[in-house]
């Protein structure tokens, strides 16, 4: 084989090898090229999506939340991802749908974070404790969509104190919810939290406190266990002048 043909063959081999290298590089680049037309959302659009989700889907906010306010935004490490933080208040403590649970009205502040990706809400956490999408406390199992954790319930200190002092607890229904009363053997009684705070004591009240049941007890009997007399001064919720 002449030198001329050898050179031609070498040149052809080099061209083939270069073509192969270019093809492999192009194939690799095509595999790594992200979607050229992702459905992107601006921060303002994603913010509105996050806020609307809280208003319409957060079980904690829907139950008794109010005064929703925007706090901050944080960029997450993914394409078109944001984390929005909002603050709000609720009338009662706890998370999720607390229907059927005896609650003491206590204004409770919360911070809720909403993570969005390309306009979709992917995670919502309240106070770093409650997953609003899964409707369960983080790290704890919840029965269906309720927020009653399987951990041991802490005893009501007022109820415990009542029993320790020899009283028996009686739960009564009122228009604003349930209330517990500590009833003693001598027939006297105290609302459990008033007794716990020493605002009343055994042997002081022999009538039953029904203030808040929606009926003004103006005319009452005088025997032990009769309703306490009510008027506009001592029970304005039931009596009006």
Secondary structure, DSSP 8 states (H G I E B T S, - for coil): --HHHHHHHHHHHHHHHHHHHHHHHHHHHHHH---TT-----HHHHHHHHHHHHHHH-HHHHHHEEEEEEEEEEE-SSTTEEEEEEEEEEEESSSSB-TTS---EEEEEEEEEEEEETTEEEEEEETTTEETTTTEETTS-BSTTB--BSS-----HHHHHHHHTT-EEEEEEETTEEEEEEE-TTS-EEEHHHHHTTSS-TTS--SB--TTSS----S---STT-B----TTT-TTT---
